[in-house]
C-alpha cells in the first residue's frame, strides 16, 4: 500500500489497487467515531449510448438510476438496507450525470460493513419481478420530479442551454422512458460497467487502513468478473449556440425566479487545464457575485433580490455558468445583470482575500469525514487522480493570471429562463 501526501495540509491518503483493477483510497481521522465508505461506478445518466468495439448500444434514458434502485436487492428476500440496519449503519445511493455512488456510514465494524458494500454492489442479482415492481416506484419518483418546480426549472434550463448533449435530460428518465427499460437492459449495463476497473472505493474516518485493504483484496480475489469490455460513451456533437435564448414559464413557485445560463466552449480557454478553469472561474464568480461582493450587496440592500446563487462546471467540451436569482423585478435585474457580466472585474485586494479564504477552507475541509470523501471522489472523477498539490496551486495563482484568464470569458451565448408564480 502506498501513501499520497496532501502537501501543505499535513494530511495523507492511503491507496492501492486490487488485482482486478479496483482502486482503493483511504483517509484516516482518529479523533472521530465514524467511518464513511463510498463505492463509485463510473456510469451515469449520460451513458445511454455507448459502444463496445464496433458494436453500438442505445438504451432508454434513466437506466443508470433504475439500476441504482434495483441494486439494493441482494436476493428475493433480502435488501442491503436490511443488512446495514441490523449493523447500525446508514446506507444510501445516488446517480449523477457521470457516475453512480453507493454509501455506508457507521460507527463500528468498519471492515465488515465495507466488505458488504462491495458485495451488494457487485452482486448481479436481478429478476423480472424486481424490475417490474421497481418500475412502479421509480415511475412515481419521476412523476414527483415532474411536479417539483425546482427539478423542472433545473432541467428545463439545461434543455434550453443544450441542443443535443444528454445532460439536458432528467436523470431518472421520464415515466415513458422508464416503461421501456427491460431486465436485459439492466443486465447489459451491470455486466458492462459494473466492473472493478470502472469502480473505485473511498473510505474515510476512524478505521485501520491496513486491515481494510487486506480484507478488500481478499474479497475481490474470490470473485470472477471476467475481462473488462472497455465501453466507450458515444458523445453527441453539441452546437456552440444555446437552444433557447429566453423563455417564461408559470410554475408553482413562491417567488419569481430568474435563471441565467452562460455557455462557453472549453476550447476558448486554450492552454488552461480543467482544474485551472474551475479554480479561476470560482474566484471570478465569488468576487463578482458572491456573498461579500459589492454587486450582490447592492441588490440586497435595494431589495431588488432575495437571493442570488451560482454554479460553474464543465459538461463535456463546454463550460457552463448558471445563476439563479429570486426577484420580482425581472426587467431591472436582467438589465443590471447583463451590464455586470459584461464588465466583470476583480480588485487585487479582493483577489488576495478570496484566495486566503479558499486556502483556509481547504484546511477546514479535512475536519469532516464526508467532505473529504467527496473531495477524493471529485478529484478522481474530474481528473482521474487526487490533486495532492491543491494548496500550492492556490498559493501560486497570481493576480495577473486571473486578469489574463478573465479576457477569455465569452458571454455571447446566454439562455434566460423566467419562472413566474402561478398566482402572478
C-alpha positions as CSV (number, residue, x, y, z in Angstrom):
1,X,0.0,0.0,0.0
2,X,1.2,3.5,-0.9
3,X,0.7,6.9,0.6
4,X,-0.2,10.2,-1.0
5,X,0.8,13.4,0.9
6,X,-1.6,16.3,0.6
7,X,1.1,18.9,0.5
8,X,0.8,21.8,2.9
9,X,-2.1,20.3,4.8
10,X,-0.3,17.7,6.8
11,X,-2.7,15.0,5.5
12,X,-2.1,11.7,3.7
13,X,-4.2,9.3,1.7
14,X,-3.5,5.6,1.6
15,X,-4.1,3.9,-1.8
16,X,-3.7,0.6,-3.5
17,X,-5.1,-1.3,-6.5
18,X,-6.6,-4.8,-6.4
19,X,-5.5,-7.4,-8.9
20,X,-8.9,-7.0,-10.7
21,X,-8.4,-3.2,-11.1
22,X,-10.4,-1.9,-8.2
23,X,-8.8,1.2,-6.8
24,X,-9.0,1.9,-3.1
25,X,-8.4,5.3,-1.4
26,X,-8.4,5.8,2.4
27,X,-8.1,8.8,4.7
28,X,-7.9,8.2,8.4
29,X,-9.2,10.5,11.1
30,X,-8.5,9.1,14.6
31,X,-10.4,11.7,16.6
32,X,-13.8,10.8,15.1
33,X,-16.1,7.9,15.9
34,X,-17.4,7.2,12.4
35,X,-16.3,5.7,9.1
36,X,-17.8,6.5,5.7
37,X,-17.4,4.2,2.7
38,X,-18.4,5.0,-0.9
39,X,-18.2,2.8,-3.9
40,X,-18.4,4.8,-7.1
41,X,-19.2,3.3,-10.5
42,X,-18.2,5.5,-13.5
43,X,-21.6,5.1,-15.1
44,X,-24.3,7.8,-15.0
45,X,-27.3,9.1,-16.8
46,X,-25.4,10.4,-19.9
47,X,-24.1,6.9,-20.8
48,X,-27.2,5.7,-22.6
49,X,-25.4,5.5,-26.0
50,X,-22.1,3.6,-26.0
51,X,-20.1,1.1,-28.0
52,X,-18.0,-1.9,-27.3
53,X,-15.6,-2.4,-30.1
54,X,-17.6,-1.7,-33.3
55,X,-21.0,-2.6,-31.8
56,X,-23.2,0.2,-30.6
57,X,-25.9,0.2,-27.9
58,X,-28.7,2.6,-27.4
59,X,-30.6,2.3,-24.1
60,X,-33.6,4.1,-22.7
61,X,-32.9,7.1,-20.6
62,X,-32.9,6.5,-16.9
63,X,-31.2,3.1,-16.9
64,X,-28.4,4.2,-14.6
65,X,-30.8,5.5,-11.9
66,X,-33.0,2.4,-12.3
67,X,-30.1,0.1,-11.8
68,X,-29.1,2.0,-8.7
69,X,-32.5,1.2,-7.2
70,X,-32.7,-2.5,-8.1
71,X,-29.1,-3.0,-7.0
72,X,-30.1,-2.9,-3.3
73,X,-31.9,-6.3,-3.8
74,X,-29.5,-9.0,-2.6
75,X,-31.8,-11.9,-3.1
76,X,-35.6,-12.4,-3.3
77,X,-36.0,-11.8,0.5
78,X,-33.1,-9.5,1.5
79,X,-32.0,-6.0,0.7
80,X,-28.8,-4.2,1.6
81,X,-30.9,-1.9,3.8
82,X,-31.8,-4.9,5.9
83,X,-28.2,-5.8,6.4
84,X,-26.9,-2.3,7.3
85,X,-29.9,-1.6,9.5
86,X,-29.0,-4.6,11.6
87,X,-25.4,-3.5,11.9
88,X,-26.3,0.1,12.9
89,X,-25.3,1.7,9.6
90,X,-27.0,4.1,7.3
91,X,-26.8,3.3,3.6
92,X,-27.9,5.2,0.5
93,X,-27.0,5.8,-3.1
94,X,-27.4,8.5,-5.8
95,X,-26.9,8.8,-9.6
96,X,-25.5,11.8,-11.4
97,X,-24.7,12.6,-15.0
98,X,-21.3,10.9,-14.7
99,X,-21.4,8.2,-12.0
100,X,-23.4,6.2,-9.5
101,X,-22.4,6.3,-5.9
102,X,-23.2,3.7,-3.1
103,X,-22.6,4.7,0.5
104,X,-22.4,3.3,4.0
105,X,-21.9,5.4,7.2
106,X,-21.4,3.8,10.6
107,X,-19.5,3.9,13.9
108,X,-18.3,0.3,14.3
109,X,-17.3,-2.9,12.4
110,X,-15.9,-0.8,9.5
111,X,-14.2,-3.8,7.8
112,X,-17.4,-6.0,7.7
113,X,-19.6,-3.1,6.5
114,X,-17.2,-2.0,3.8
115,X,-16.9,-5.6,2.6
116,X,-20.7,-5.8,2.5
117,X,-20.8,-2.6,0.5
118,X,-18.7,-4.3,-2.1
119,X,-20.7,-7.5,-2.0
120,X,-24.1,-6.0,-2.6
121,X,-23.0,-3.6,-5.3
122,X,-21.1,-6.3,-7.2
123,X,-23.9,-8.8,-6.8
124,X,-25.6,-9.4,-10.1
125,X,-29.0,-10.4,-8.7
126,X,-31.8,-9.2,-11.0
127,X,-35.2,-10.7,-11.8
128,X,-38.2,-9.7,-14.0
129,X,-40.4,-9.4,-10.9
130,X,-37.9,-7.0,-9.2
131,X,-37.7,-4.9,-12.4
132,X,-41.5,-4.9,-12.7
133,X,-42.2,-3.9,-9.1
134,X,-39.4,-1.2,-9.2
135,X,-40.8,0.4,-12.3
136,X,-43.9,1.4,-10.3
137,X,-41.8,3.0,-7.6
138,X,-39.4,4.8,-10.0
139,X,-42.3,6.0,-12.2
140,X,-43.8,7.6,-9.1
141,X,-40.5,9.2,-8.4
142,X,-40.3,10.5,-11.9
143,X,-43.8,11.9,-11.7
144,X,-42.9,13.7,-8.4
145,X,-40.0,15.2,-10.3
146,X,-42.3,16.5,-13.0
147,X,-44.4,18.1,-10.3
148,X,-41.5,19.6,-8.4
149,X,-40.9,23.1,-9.8
150,X,-37.2,23.1,-8.8
151,X,-36.5,19.9,-10.7
152,X,-38.5,21.2,-13.7
153,X,-36.6,24.5,-13.5
154,X,-33.2,22.9,-13.4
155,X,-33.7,20.5,-16.3
156,X,-35.8,23.0,-18.4
157,X,-32.8,25.4,-18.2
158,X,-30.4,22.7,-19.2
159,X,-32.7,21.7,-22.1
160,X,-32.7,25.3,-23.2
161,X,-28.9,25.5,-23.0
162,X,-28.0,22.3,-24.8
163,X,-29.1,21.2,-28.2
164,X,-28.1,17.6,-28.1
165,X,-26.0,16.7,-25.0
166,X,-27.7,14.1,-22.7
167,X,-27.1,16.4,-19.8
168,X,-30.4,18.1,-20.8
169,X,-32.4,15.0,-19.8
170,X,-33.7,14.4,-16.3
171,X,-31.6,11.7,-14.5
172,X,-34.5,9.5,-13.5
173,X,-35.8,9.4,-17.1
174,X,-39.5,10.3,-17.7
175,X,-42.3,7.8,-17.0
176,X,-42.3,7.0,-20.7
177,X,-38.6,6.2,-20.6
178,X,-39.0,4.0,-17.5
179,X,-41.6,1.9,-19.2
180,X,-39.1,1.0,-21.9
181,X,-36.4,-0.3,-19.5
182,X,-36.1,-4.1,-19.6
183,X,-34.3,-6.8,-17.5
184,X,-31.9,-7.2,-20.4
185,X,-31.0,-3.5,-20.3
186,X,-30.2,-3.8,-16.6
187,X,-28.1,-6.9,-17.1
188,X,-26.2,-5.4,-20.1
189,X,-25.3,-2.3,-18.1
190,X,-24.3,-4.2,-15.0
191,X,-22.1,-6.7,-16.9
192,X,-20.6,-3.8,-19.0
193,X,-20.0,-1.0,-16.5
194,X,-20.1,-2.6,-13.0
195,X,-16.6,-4.0,-13.3
196,X,-13.8,-3.3,-10.7
197,X,-11.7,-1.5,-13.4
198,X,-14.6,1.0,-13.7
199,X,-15.1,1.5,-9.9
200,X,-13.2,3.0,-7.0
201,X,-13.7,2.6,-3.3
202,X,-13.1,5.6,-0.9
203,X,-13.1,5.1,2.9
204,X,-12.7,8.0,5.3
205,X,-12.9,8.2,9.1
206,X,-11.7,6.1,12.0
207,X,-10.5,2.6,11.0
208,X,-7.4,0.6,10.4
209,X,-6.4,1.1,6.7
210,X,-4.2,-2.0,6.5
211,X,-6.9,-4.2,7.9
212,X,-9.4,-2.7,5.4
213,X,-7.1,-3.1,2.4
214,X,-6.2,-6.7,3.3
215,X,-9.9,-7.5,3.6
216,X,-10.8,-5.8,0.3
217,X,-8.1,-7.6,-1.6
218,X,-9.2,-11.0,-0.1
219,X,-12.8,-10.2,-1.0
220,X,-12.0,-9.2,-4.6
221,X,-9.7,-12.2,-5.2
222,X,-12.6,-14.5,-4.5
223,X,-14.7,-13.0,-7.3
224,X,-14.5,-13.5,-11.1
225,X,-15.5,-10.5,-13.1
226,X,-14.0,-11.6,-16.5
227,X,-12.2,-9.1,-18.7
228,X,-13.3,-5.5,-18.7
229,X,-15.0,-4.7,-22.0
230,X,-13.8,-1.0,-22.2
231,X,-17.1,0.5,-23.2
232,X,-16.9,3.9,-24.9
233,X,-19.6,6.5,-24.4
234,X,-20.9,8.0,-27.6
235,X,-20.8,11.8,-27.2
236,X,-23.2,13.8,-29.4
237,X,-21.9,16.8,-31.3
238,X,-23.1,19.9,-29.5
239,X,-23.8,23.3,-31.0
240,X,-21.9,26.3,-29.7
241,X,-25.2,28.2,-29.5
242,X,-27.8,27.8,-26.8
243,X,-31.0,26.1,-28.0
244,X,-33.4,28.7,-26.5
245,X,-32.4,32.3,-25.8
246,X,-35.3,33.2,-23.4
247,X,-38.4,31.6,-22.1
248,X,-41.0,32.2,-19.4
249,X,-42.9,29.6,-17.5
250,X,-45.6,29.7,-14.9
251,X,-44.9,27.2,-12.1
252,X,-45.9,26.5,-8.5
253,X,-43.0,28.6,-7.0
254,X,-43.4,31.1,-4.2
255,X,-41.3,33.8,-5.7
256,X,-40.3,34.7,-9.3
257,X,-37.0,33.1,-10.2
258,X,-34.7,34.2,-12.9
259,X,-32.2,31.6,-14.3
260,X,-29.3,32.8,-16.5
261,X,-27.0,30.3,-18.2
262,X,-23.8,31.1,-19.9
263,X,-22.4,28.6,-22.5
264,X,-18.8,28.7,-23.5
265,X,-16.8,26.1,-25.5
266,X,-13.9,24.9,-23.4
267,X,-11.7,25.4,-26.5
268,X,-11.7,29.2,-25.9
269,X,-9.6,28.7,-22.8
270,X,-6.6,27.5,-24.7
271,X,-3.7,26.4,-22.5
272,X,-5.8,26.1,-19.4
273,X,-6.5,22.7,-17.7
274,X,-9.9,21.7,-16.4
275,X,-8.6,22.3,-12.9
276,X,-7.4,25.8,-13.7
277,X,-10.7,26.7,-15.4
278,X,-12.7,25.6,-12.4
279,X,-10.4,27.4,-9.9
280,X,-10.2,30.6,-11.9
281,X,-13.9,30.7,-12.6
282,X,-14.7,30.1,-9.0
283,X,-12.5,33.1,-7.9
284,X,-14.0,35.4,-10.5
285,X,-17.6,34.4,-9.7
286,X,-17.1,34.7,-6.0
287,X,-15.6,38.2,-6.4
288,X,-18.4,39.4,-8.6
289,X,-21.5,37.6,-7.4
290,X,-20.5,36.0,-4.0
291,X,-21.8,36.7,-0.5
292,X,-19.4,39.7,0.1
293,X,-19.5,41.1,-3.5
294,X,-20.5,44.7,-4.0
295,X,-23.0,43.7,-6.7
296,X,-24.9,41.2,-4.5
297,X,-24.8,43.6,-1.5
298,X,-26.2,46.4,-3.6
299,X,-29.1,44.3,-5.0
300,X,-29.9,43.0,-1.5
301,X,-29.7,46.5,0.0
302,X,-32.1,47.9,-2.6
303,X,-34.4,44.9,-2.0
304,X,-34.2,44.0,-5.7
305,X,-33.4,40.4,-4.9
306,X,-33.9,38.0,-2.0
307,X,-31.2,35.5,-3.1
308,X,-28.5,35.0,-5.8
309,X,-26.6,31.8,-6.3
310,X,-24.4,30.5,-9.0
311,X,-22.5,27.4,-10.1
312,X,-19.9,26.6,-12.7
313,X,-19.0,23.2,-14.2
314,X,-17.7,21.5,-17.3
315,X,-20.1,19.5,-19.3
316,X,-18.0,17.5,-21.9
317,X,-16.5,20.3,-24.1
318,X,-18.5,23.2,-22.6
319,X,-18.0,25.4,-19.6
320,X,-21.5,26.3,-18.2
321,X,-22.2,29.0,-15.6
322,X,-25.7,29.1,-14.2
323,X,-27.2,31.8,-12.0
324,X,-30.4,31.6,-10.0
325,X,-32.0,34.8,-8.8
326,X,-35.1,35.3,-6.7
327,X,-36.6,38.7,-7.7
328,X,-39.9,40.3,-8.6
329,X,-38.1,42.9,-10.7
330,X,-37.3,41.0,-13.8
331,X,-36.6,43.7,-16.2
332,X,-34.4,45.7,-13.8
333,X,-32.4,42.6,-12.7
334,X,-31.8,41.5,-16.3
335,X,-30.6,45.0,-17.2
336,X,-28.2,45.2,-14.2
337,X,-27.1,41.6,-14.6
338,X,-26.3,41.9,-18.3
339,X,-24.2,45.0,-17.5
340,X,-22.4,43.2,-14.7
341,X,-21.4,40.1,-16.7
342,X,-20.2,42.4,-19.5
343,X,-17.9,44.2,-17.1
344,X,-16.5,41.5,-14.8
345,X,-13.8,42.9,-12.6
346,X,-11.5,41.8,-9.7
347,X,-9.6,44.1,-7.4
348,X,-6.2,42.9,-6.2
349,X,-7.2,43.2,-2.6
350,X,-10.4,41.2,-3.2
351,X,-8.4,38.6,-5.1
352,X,-6.0,38.2,-2.1
353,X,-8.8,38.0,0.4
354,X,-10.7,35.3,-1.6
355,X,-7.5,33.3,-2.2
356,X,-6.7,33.3,1.5
357,X,-10.3,32.3,2.4
358,X,-10.2,29.4,-0.1
359,X,-6.9,28.1,1.3
360,X,-8.4,28.3,4.8
361,X,-11.4,26.3,3.6
362,X,-9.1,23.6,2.3
363,X,-7.7,23.2,5.8
364,X,-11.2,23.1,7.4
365,X,-12.4,20.6,4.9
366,X,-10.1,18.0,6.4
367,X,-12.1,18.0,9.6
368,X,-15.1,16.4,8.0
369,X,-15.2,12.7,7.1
370,X,-17.9,13.1,4.5
371,X,-16.4,16.2,2.9
372,X,-13.0,14.6,2.5
373,X,-14.7,11.5,0.9
374,X,-16.5,13.8,-1.5
375,X,-13.3,15.7,-2.3
376,X,-11.5,12.5,-3.2
377,X,-14.4,11.3,-5.3
378,X,-14.5,14.6,-7.2
379,X,-10.8,14.6,-8.0
380,X,-10.9,11.0,-9.3
381,X,-14.0,11.7,-11.4
382,X,-12.8,15.1,-12.8
383,X,-9.1,14.5,-13.2
384,X,-8.6,10.7,-12.7
385,X,-6.2,11.4,-9.9
386,X,-6.0,13.1,-6.5
387,X,-4.7,16.6,-6.7
388,X,-2.1,16.5,-3.9
389,X,-0.7,20.0,-4.7
390,X,-4.0,21.8,-4.4
391,X,-2.8,24.2,-1.6
392,X,0.3,25.0,-3.5
393,X,-1.8,25.5,-6.7
394,X,-4.0,28.0,-4.9
395,X,-1.0,29.8,-3.4
396,X,0.7,30.0,-6.8
397,X,-2.2,31.7,-8.5
398,X,-1.2,35.3,-9.3
399,X,-3.5,38.3,-9.7
400,X,-2.2,38.7,-13.2
401,X,-3.2,35.1,-14.0
402,X,-6.8,35.9,-13.2
403,X,-6.9,39.1,-15.2
404,X,-5.5,37.3,-18.2
405,X,-8.0,34.4,-17.9
406,X,-10.9,36.8,-17.5
407,X,-10.3,38.1,-21.0
408,X,-11.3,34.7,-22.4
409,X,-14.7,34.6,-20.8
410,X,-17.4,34.8,-23.5
411,X,-20.9,35.8,-22.6
412,X,-22.5,35.9,-26.0
413,X,-24.3,32.6,-25.7
414,X,-26.8,33.1,-22.9
415,X,-30.1,31.4,-22.0
416,X,-32.6,33.0,-19.7
417,X,-35.4,31.2,-18.0
418,X,-38.1,33.1,-16.1
419,X,-40.3,31.2,-13.7
420,X,-43.4,33.1,-12.6
421,X,-45.6,32.0,-9.6
422,X,-48.9,30.7,-10.8
423,X,-50.8,33.4,-8.9
424,X,-48.9,36.1,-10.7
